[in-house]
Structures are given as C-alpha cells and as structure tokens.
Amino acid sequence: MKRVLLILLCLLLNGCVIGNLSMWIQVRQYSGDGIIYNSSSSIPIVGALICWPGYRIEFPRFQSDRPYEASYRLSHVPQRGRNPAIIYLRFTPQPNWVGALKTQNSVTAVFRIILENAEGRILHSAELPIATSGWTSAGGPFGVYELQKSEFFFEPHKSYILRVSYVPGEVPPPADELYFSIENQGSK
C-alpha cells in the first residue's frame, strides 16, 4: 500500500502533471471564437516522462476556391512561458500528401493575418503566399506558416481581435476546405 501511495505521490508531483494541469485550467478559462482543445502530450523516453503542454484553437472551415475574410475574438489565450503561438492555415490535402507537396510551387493563394488589441491597435500583421511558405504535417492536416510572420505572443488576461483573409488566386491549395488555427506546442 505504501508503494502505491508513493508512486501516486510521485506522479502527482511530476512536472508533467503540473504542466498539463496548468494548461487544462488555462484552456477552460479561454473565451472567444473558435473551439479550443488541450493538446498536451506526454511521452516516456528512457525512464523519464517528456511533457509538452499545449493547446489548439480551430476556427470555422471555408471553401478553398473562394475568397474568405473573418474576425475572431480571443480572450484569456493560454500561455506557455516564452513559447509563441503560431497561426496556421490548415487543410487536408486531396488526393494525398505526396501529391499535395508536388503542387506547392504552383499554388497562387495568399492569406493575411492581423492581430489587434482590444482597442483596435495593430500589434502584428503579415501576408503569406502559400507557395513560398512552409508546409508542415505530422500525419494530420497540412499547416501553412512562416515562423517570422506567423508567431504571436499573447499576454495573460488580455483580449485580442484576429483578422484573417484568404484569396485563392488561380490555383488554390489541393483541398476542398481550409481553416485557420492557433497552436502552441503539444500534439495535433
């Protein structure tokens, strides 16, 4: 019985439990548009447990062959120390990810992001051509981003407006639907 209690105590005091619990609390405090997910993960590696607290906020899907513009309210966005959040334009490639990568250079679509504070002052803005931006996928949807242009630092207990726009051009990404997401570490 003492061993079981000792093991439980060690697990509770483990940094993973504390970090993931903190993220869970912050995710529950988020208010704004989109759907927020706790994407924290833990992986056992050689006798240790590696933790990645994280979250993901997904916004409504839209058609890849049509222009799109939206404003999203964000308040109490979770924090992960000095780790920035990244905004992605996400899509599930059609017909597959290999075929999608072959078409990357021919995509003419562009998306824009503007982050404003609650008073309407622009804190960050960027334009990202999809063909020349980074495409990432960890077995799930592709995420289009540029680190220098897609990173955001949210302050605790502040409110923001995220304005996004998308123009498909002559050749949109190889997908039927797209969506924007804000992500910070964790797993997808």
PyMOL commands that set and color helices and strands:
alter all, ss='L'
color gray80, all
select helices_A, chain A and resi 2-13+15-29+97-106+147-150
alter helices_A, ss='H'
color red, helices_A
select strands_A, chain A and resi 31-32+35-38+41-45+48-52+55-58+62-63+68-75+85-91+110-117+122-129+134-136+142-145+151-152+159-167+177-184
alter strands_A, ss='S'
color yellow, strands_A
deselect
rebuild
show_as cartoon
